[in-house]
Amino acid sequence: MKRILVIGELNQTVSNINRSLNGKFETQLCMDSYERVRGMTRVFQPHMIILCLAGVGELDDRILEFFC
C-alpha cells in the first residue's frame, strides 16, 4: 500500500484530507515542525507528501528546503 505523509496544522482541513485518503492509502499526519517532519519522513518513508498550508501561520522554510 502506498504511504502518504500529510504535513500541516492539525485542524479540520487536514483531518478531512486524512479521512478521504484513509482506506486507499496508508496515511500519517505530521505537525508542521521541521524536526517532526524530518523524523517522520525517515521513520514512515512516504511515497508522497502533502503539505497543507490551511491554518499554518508561518511555515518553517527548512521544511521546504528539506524536500528540495
ABEGO torsion letter per residue (X at the ends): XBBBBBBEBBBAAAAAAAAAABGABBBBBBBBBAAAAAAAAAAAGBABBBBBABGBABBBAAAAAAAX
